[in-house]
Structures are given as C-alpha cells and as structure tokens.
Amino acid sequence: MSTKAELACVYASLILVDDDVAVTGEKISTILKAANVEVEPYWPGLFAKALEGVNVKDLITNIGSGVGAAPAGGAAAPAAAAAPAGGEAKKEEKKKEEESDVSDDDMGFGLFD
C-alpha cells in the first residue's frame, strides 16, 4: 500500500509544481481526493515537508546532466585550454583512442570463456 501512496503523492506534487502552485499537504490531499485515491493521512504532509525549499522544476530538468559527467568533462577542458596548441591536443586524442580500444579479449577473458 505504501508504494501506491507514495506514487500518488509524487504525481500530485508534480501536478502542483507544473501549475506553479505551492506544494502543501492540504493541496496534495485535495488532488488525491479528487482522483479518488485514498492514502494514509501522513503521506501528503510528509511529501510537502520533503519538497519544502526545493525547486522541483530545476531538479527535473537537471536529471540528464548527471553528476559523473561533470568531472570528466570539466577536467579535460582546463587541461586542453592550458596546453599549448598542437602536440598536446594530439597526444590526448591518441590516448583517448587507445583507452577506447580496450576490450574483454585484451584482458584475457571474454563473454563466452
């Protein structure tokens, strides 16, 4: 039952955020009542407290950026900018190509071994 209640509160919260309405326990309860969804009375308040002070729209739009991608891309850009043009950039490209050529067979094991 709790997963149904959680999911219903998430959807109600997203509806409120999409309509630029403040997310409160009372408003979540109103949406759930209109949708004929019964949840324990503490769920709407719990979700309202959890989303208090959170910009949900920014959170949703930044999901694809990923935390792991920022350091990898960020670390390469300053190194490339600081390096003199020409030789260093070619070395970095060659190194990246060598890293991408590594396969399971090169490590002594394969998928069907």
C-alpha positions in Angstrom: 0.0 0.0 0.0 2.8 2.4 0.8 4.2 2.4 -2.8 0.8 3.3 -4.1 0.5 6.1 -1.6 4.0 7.4 -2.4 3.4 7.3 -6.1 0.1 9.1 -5.8 1.7 11.8 -3.7 4.5 12.2 -6.2 2.1 12.7 -9.0 0.0 15.1 -7.0 3.2 17.1 -6.2 4.2 17.2 -9.8 0.8 18.5 -10.8 1.1 21.3 -8.3 4.6 22.2 -9.4 3.6 22.1 -13.0 0.8 24.6 -12.3 3.2 26.8 -10.3 1.2 26.2 -7.1 2.9 25.9 -3.7 3.2 22.3 -2.6 1.4 21.8 0.7 0.0 18.8 2.4 -3.5 20.2 2.1 -3.3 20.8 -1.7 -1.8 17.3 -2.2 -4.7 15.9 -0.2 -7.2 17.8 -2.3 -5.8 16.4 -5.5 -5.7 12.9 -4.2 -9.4 13.2 -3.0 -10.4 14.5 -6.5 -8.7 11.5 -8.0 -10.4 9.1 -5.6 -7.1 7.9 -4.2 -7.0 7.0 -0.5 -3.7 7.3 1.3 -2.7 7.4 5.0 -3.2 11.0 6.3 0.6 11.5 7.0 1.7 11.0 3.4 0.7 14.4 1.9 2.3 16.3 4.8 5.4 14.2 4.5 5.8 15.0 0.8 5.1 18.6 1.4 7.9 18.8 4.0 10.3 16.9 1.8 9.7 19.3 -1.1 9.9 22.4 1.1 12.6 24.7 -0.2 13.3 22.5 -3.3 13.0 23.8 -6.8 11.4 20.8 -8.3 11.5 22.1 -11.9 15.2 22.6 -11.7 15.6 19.2 -10.2 13.7 17.6 -13.1 15.5 19.5 -15.8 18.9 18.6 -14.4 18.4 14.9 -14.2 20.1 14.2 -17.5 23.3 16.2 -16.7 24.5 13.6 -14.3 27.0 14.0 -11.5 29.6 11.7 -13.0 29.7 13.5 -16.4 30.7 16.9 -14.9 34.1 16.0 -13.5 35.1 14.0 -16.6 34.2 16.9 -19.0 35.3 19.6 -16.6 38.7 18.0 -16.0 39.5 17.7 -19.7 38.6 21.2 -20.6 41.0 23.1 -18.4 43.8 20.7 -19.4 43.1 21.4 -23.1 42.9 25.1 -22.5 46.2 25.2 -20.6 48.1 23.0 -23.0 49.9 24.6 -26.0 48.1 24.2 -29.3 49.1 21.3 -31.5 51.1 18.5 -29.9 49.4 18.1 -26.6 45.9 18.0 -28.1 47.0 15.3 -30.5 48.5 13.2 -27.6 45.3 13.5 -25.6 43.2 12.3 -28.6 45.6 9.4 -29.2 45.4 8.4 -25.5 41.6 8.5 -25.6 41.6 6.3 -28.7 43.9 3.8 -27.0 41.6 3.7 -24.0 38.5 3.1 -26.1 40.2 0.1 -27.9 40.4 -2.0 -24.7 38.1 -4.9 -24.9 37.4 -8.1 -22.9 39.7 -10.1 -25.1 42.6 -7.9 -24.3 42.2 -8.6 -20.6 42.3 -12.3 -21.0 38.7 -13.1 -20.7 35.7 -12.9 -22.9 31.9 -13.2 -22.7 31.8 -16.9 -23.6 35.0 -18.1 -21.8 
